[in-house]
Amino acid sequence: MSSVSAGSATKVRTLGLVSIILGLVFVVAGAVTWGMVSTKLAAENITVSSDAYMLAGAHVADPVTAFVQADMISHHALEATGGKTYAELDKDDPLRTTAMNGSFLRASLFTSVIAFGVALFAVGVGVLAAILGWALRLSVAEPVVVAPAKVAATE
């Protein structure tokens, strides 16, 4: 380890502390966001379709169940419209409303899936920032303040 001046060591240790604090803020923000999205999604009382390829009947409150239900909504909407999307149906086709509602519901569920992903990303970045901050603080010795020596007056 090379020697570092007391001023440089203080700056590195301060940067490490700031990184740790920001990391903790990111972890808390990510966890709060995850909890909020999960709570709001659960409050909608959505259940995964009984004909889903997995998690049938599960309460939608996490990214996996939201994704599966969004996929099932797409499946049901395409089944109802004969395989046509909203854009493929004639403007006067009464099934266009079904396709539109399915599209809106899927988009809402996918938005929650993305929100879960962003929350998890924030937690990951926070953990990484805290670890790097801790490593920075360990990389330099804590500066030692030495009091100036008293000089005796001579007469």
VOBA-1610 file (N, C-alpha, C; in pm, whole numbers, padded with zeros to 5 digits, always signed):
BEGIN
Met+00086-00117+00000Met+00000+00000+00000Met+00091+00123+00000Ser+00062+00215-00088Ser+00143+00337-00095Ser+00096+00435+00011Ser+00188+00525+00047Ser+00150+00622+00149Ser+00064+00731+00087Val-00030+00778+00164Val-00125+00879+00120Val-00121+00991+00222Ser-00127+01114+00173Ser-00127+01226+00267Ser-00254+01225+00350Ala-00249+01288+00464Ala-00365+01293+00553Ala-00485+01357+00483Gly-00460+01461+00405Gly-00570+01528+00333Gly-00634+01437+00230Ser-00553+01361+00155Ser-00606+01268+00055Ser-00681+01153+00122Ala-00627+01104+00231Ala-00693+00994+00303Ala-00829+01039+00354Thr-00837+01161+00404Thr-00965+01213+00453Thr-01065+01222+00338Lys-01020+01268+00222Lys-01110+01280+00106Lys-01160+01143+00061Val-01071+01045+00057Val-01111+00910+00016Val-01208+00851+00116Arg-01181+00866+00244Arg-01270+00813+00347Arg-01406+00882+00343Thr-01406+01014+00317Thr-01533+01089+00305Thr-01612+01040+00185Leu-01543+01019+00072Leu-01610+00967-00047Leu-01669+00829-00018Gly-01595+00747+00056Gly-01647+00616+00093Gly-01771+00627+00180Leu-01770+00719+00275Leu-01887+00738+00362Leu-02008+00786+00282Val-01985+00881+00192Val-02094+00931+00107Val-02151+00817+00023Ser-02064+00732-00031Ser-02108+00619-00111Ser-02192+00521-00028Ile-02149+00497+00095Ile-02225+00408+00184Ile-02363+00466+00213Ile-02368+00596+00243Ile-02496+00661+00274Ile-02589+00657+00153Leu-02535+00691+00035Leu-02619+00686-00086Leu-02663+00544-00115Gly-02575+00448-00092Gly-02613+00308-00112Gly-02729+00268-00023Leu-02723+00308+00102Leu-02833+00278+00195Leu-02963+00345+00152Val-02953+00469+00102Val-03071+00540+00052Val-03132+00464-00066Phe-03048+00416-00157Phe-03098+00339-00272Phe-03164+00209-00228Val-03104+00141-00131Val-03162+00015-00082Val-03300+00042-00020Val-03308+00143+00063Val-03436+00176+00127Val-03540+00219+00022Ala-03500+00304-00072Ala-03593+00350-00176Ala-03642+00234-00261Gly-03553+00144-00297Gly-03592+00027-00375Gly-03687-00064-00299Ala-03658-00086-00172Ala-03744-00173-00090Ala-03882-00110-00070Val-03885+00020-00045Val-04013+00090-00028Val-04094+00085-00158Thr-04027+00106-00270Thr-04096+00101-00400Thr-04152-00039-00425Trp-04072-00141-00400Trp-04118-00279-00418Trp-04242-00303-00332Gly-04235-00265-00206Gly-04348-00285-00115Gly-04472-00209-00158Met-04453-00084-00204Met-04567-00003-00247Met-04634-00062-00370Val-04554-00101-00469Val-04611-00159-00592Val-04681-00290-00559Ser-04620-00371-00475Ser-04681-00498-00437Ser-04813-00477-00364Thr-04816-00381-00273Thr-04938-00352-00196Thr-05049-00300-00286Lys-05014-00206-00375Lys-05116-00149-00465Lys-05167-00254-00563Leu-05078-00337-00613Leu-05120-00442-00706Leu-05208-00544-00635Ala-05172-00581-00514Ala-05253-00677-00438Ala-05391-00621-00408Ala-05400-00489-00387Ala-05528-00425-00356Ala-05626-00432-00473Glu-05576-00457-00592Glu-05664-00472-00710Glu-05737-00605-00713Asn-05698-00697-00625Asn-05762-00829-00615Asn-05766-00905-00747Ile-05655-00905-00818Ile-05646-00977-00946Ile-05598-01119-00915Thr-05655-01215-00984Thr-05616-01354-00970Thr-05569-01405-01105Val-05462-01482-01105Val-05412-01539-01230Val-05518-01634-01285Ser-05543-01626-01415Ser-05644-01709-01481Ser-05628-01856-01448Ser-05741-01923-01439Ser-05739-02065-01406Ser-05677-02150-01516Asp-05670-02097-01640Asp-05610-02171-01750Asp-05466-02127-01779Ala-05406-02055-01685Ala-05268-02009-01704Ala-05172-02128-01704Tyr-05061-02113-01774Tyr-04962-02220-01785Tyr-04886-02242-01654Met-04894-02145-01561Met-04835-02161-01428Met-04902-02063-01333Leu-04898-02093-01205Leu-04953-02008-01099Leu-05103-01980-01111Ala-05176-02069-01175Ala-05321-02052-01191Ala-05386-02035-01054Gly-05470-01933-01042Gly-05541-01906-00918Gly-05464-01824-00817Ala-05337-01795-00846Ala-05255-01717-00751Ala-05299-01571-00750His-05284-01509-00634His-05315-01367-00618His-05202-01286-00683Val-05234-01190-00767Val-05133-01110-00836Val-05081-01002-00742Ala-04953-01016-00700Ala-04893-00919-00609Ala-04742-00912-00624Asp-04689-00974-00729Asp-04544-00973-00751Asp-04518-00974-00902Pro-04392-00958-00942Pro-04365-00946-01085Pro-04397-01073-01165Val-04377-01188-01107Val-04402-01312-01181Val-04551-01331-01206Thr-04633-01315-01102Thr-04778-01333-01122Thr-04835-01224-01212Ala-04782-01102-01203Ala-04828-00994-01291Ala-04794-01026-01436Phe-04674-01078-01460Phe-04633-01113-01596Phe-04719-01225-01653Val-04742-01328-01572Val-04822-01442-01619Val-04964-01396-01651Gln-05024-01315-01564Gln-05160-01269-01589Gln-05166-01179-01713Ala-05067-01094-01732Ala-05063-01009-01852Ala-05057-01096-01977Asp-04978-01201-01971Asp-04969-01293-02085Asp-05103-01362-02110Met-05173-01398-02004Met-05304-01463-02019Met-05408-01366-02074Ile-05401-01241-02033Ile-05494-01141-02088Ile-05474-01130-02238Ser-05349-01128-02281Ser-05318-01123-02424Ser-05377-01246-02494His-05355-01362-02435His-05407-01487-02492His-05559-01481-02507His-05628-01437-02401His-05775-01432-02405His-05826-01327-02503Ala-05760-01213-02509Ala-05804-01108-02602Ala-05786-01155-02746Leu-05674-01217-02777Leu-05652-01268-02913Leu-05749-01381-02946Glu-05781-01461-02847Glu-05879-01568-02867Glu-06016-01509-02899Ala-06053-01402-02828Ala-06184-01339-02849Ala-06194-01266-02982Thr-06080-01218-03033Thr-06083-01140-03158Thr-06039-01223-03279Gly-06030-01352-03261Gly-05989-01437-03373Gly-05842-01418-03410Gly-05760-01383-03313Gly-05617-01368-03337Gly-05576-01230-03386Lys-05670-01137-03390Lys-05639-01003-03439Lys-05613-00906-03322Thr-05517-00818-03342Thr-05489-00715-03243Thr-05581-00595-03268Tyr-05578-00501-03176Tyr-05658-00379-03188Tyr-05634-00311-03323Ala-05510-00298-03363Ala-05476-00229-03487Ala-05522-00306-03611Glu-05537-00436-03600Glu-05577-00518-03714Glu-05729-00525-03732Leu-05804-00486-03632Leu-05951-00491-03641Leu-06004-00365-03710Asp-06115-00382-03786Asp-06178-00266-03849Asp-06226-00169-03742Lys-06230-00041-03779Lys-06271+00062-03684Lys-06413+00041-03630Asp-06498-00022-03708Asp-06637-00043-03666Asp-06659-00179-03600Asp-06556-00258-03590Asp-06569-00392-03532Asp-06594-00381-03381Pro-06702-00440-03331Pro-06732-00433-03188Pro-06627-00503-03100Leu-06549-00592-03159Leu-06444-00660-03084Leu-06325-00569-03056Arg-06323-00454-03120Arg-06213-00361-03100Arg-06205-00315-02953Thr-06320-00300-02890Thr-06323-00261-02749Thr-06260-00370-02662Thr-06289-00494-02694Thr-06230-00607-02621Thr-06078-00606-02635Ala-06031-00587-02758Ala-05886-00582-02784Ala-05822-00464-02712Met-05891-00349-02713Met-05839-00230-02647Met-05830-00250-02496Asn-05935-00302-02436Asn-05933-00327-02291Asn-05823-00426-02253Gly-05809-00531-02332Gly-05703-00628-02307Gly-05566-00564-02316Ser-05548-00478-02415Ser-05421-00409-02433Ser-05391-00317-02314Phe-05492-00244-02268Phe-05475-00154-02154Phe-05441-00232-02027Leu-05511-00341-02004Leu-05486-00422-01885Leu-05345-00481-01888Arg-05306-00532-02005Arg-05169-00586-02018Arg-05065-00479-01991Ala-05086-00360-02049Ala-04990-00250-02030Ala-04979-00212-01883Ser-05091-00211-01813Ser-05088-00178-01670Ser-05010-00283-01590Leu-05033-00408-01620Leu-04960-00514-01549Leu-04812-00512-01585Phe-04780-00487-01711Phe-04639-00478-01750Phe-04570-00358-01687Thr-04645-00251-01663Thr-04589-00135-01594Thr-04548-00174-01452Ser-04629-00254-01387Ser-04592-00298-01252Ser-04470-00390-01257Val-04461-00473-01359Val-04345-00561-01374Val-04218-00475-01389Ile-04227-00370-01468Ile-04113-00280-01487Ile-04080-00209-01356Ala-04181-00166-01281Ala-04158-00099-01153Ala-04086-00193-01056Phe-04124-00320-01053Phe-04055-00417-00969Phe-03908-00428-01011Gly-03885-00430-01143Gly-03748-00438-01193Gly-03665-00318-01155Val-03722-00199-01166Val-03650-00077-01128Val-03621-00078-00977Ala-03715-00123-00898Ala-03694-00130-00753Ala-03581-00227-00720Leu-03580-00341-00785Leu-03473-00439-00762Leu-03339-00384-00809Phe-03338-00312-00920Phe-03216-00249-00970Phe-03163-00147-00868Ala-03253-00068-00811Ala-03213+00033-00712Ala-03149-00035-00590Val-03208-00144-00545Val-03151-00217-00431Val-03013-00270-00468Gly-02999-00327-00587Gly-02869-00380-00631Gly-02763-00272-00640Val-02798-00157-00698Val-02703-00046-00708Val-02668+00004-00569Gly-02766+00009-00480Gly-02740+00053-00343Gly-02645-00039-00270Val-02664-00169-00283Val-02574-00264-00219Val-02433-00249-00276Leu-02423-00236-00408Leu-02292-00219-00471Leu-02224-00090-00424Ala-02299+00019-00418Ala-02243+00147-00374Ala-02195+00138-00229Ala-02271+00072-00145Ala-02231+00058-00004Ala-02105-00027+00008Ile-02097-00135-00067Ile-01978-00221-00062Ile-01856-00145-00113Leu-01872-00072-00223Leu-01759+00005-00276Leu-01717+00116-00178Gly-01813+00179-00114Gly-01782+00281-00014Gly-01706+00223+00104Trp-01749+00107+00146Trp-01682+00039+00257Trp-01539+00004+00217Ala-01522-00046+00093Ala-01388-00080+00044Ala-01300+00045+00034Leu-01357+00156-00008Leu-01279+00281-00013Leu-01230+00320+00126Arg-01318+00310+00222Arg-01281+00349+00359Arg-01173+00256+00415Leu-01179+00129+00376Leu-01077+00035+00423Leu-00944+00052+00350Ser-00948+00111+00231Ser-00827+00120+00149Ser-00725+00221+00200Val-00768+00313+00281Val-00674+00411+00336Val-00688+00412+00488Ala-00574+00433+00552Ala-00575+00438+00698Ala-00640+00567+00744Glu-00704+00559+00858Glu-00764+00679+00915Glu-00652+00775+00951Pro-00665+00901+00904Pro-00558+00997+00932Pro-00541+01018+01083Val-00416+01028+01122Val-00383+01052+01263Val-00344+01198+01277Val-00411+01265+01367Val-00380+01406+01391Val-00278+01411+01504Val-00165+01470+01473Val-00058+01480+01572Val-00055+01624+01621Ala-00063+01638+01753Ala-00059+01773+01810Ala+00084+01825+01797Pro+00098+01954+01766Pro+00233+02009+01756Pro+00301+02005+01892Ala+00430+01981+01887Ala+00509+01972+02011Ala+00521+02110+02073Lys+00514+02112+02206Lys+00531+02238+02276Lys+00680+02271+02286Val+00712+02391+02255Val+00852+02433+02263Val+00869+02513+02390Ala+00963+02472+02470Ala+00988+02543+02595Ala+01061+02674+02566Ala+01022+02776+02637Ala+01086+02908+02619Ala+01222+02905+02689Thr+01324+02951+02622Thr+01458+02954+02680Thr+01500+03098+02706Glu+01562+03118+02823Glu+01610+03253+02855Glu+01749+03250+02902
//
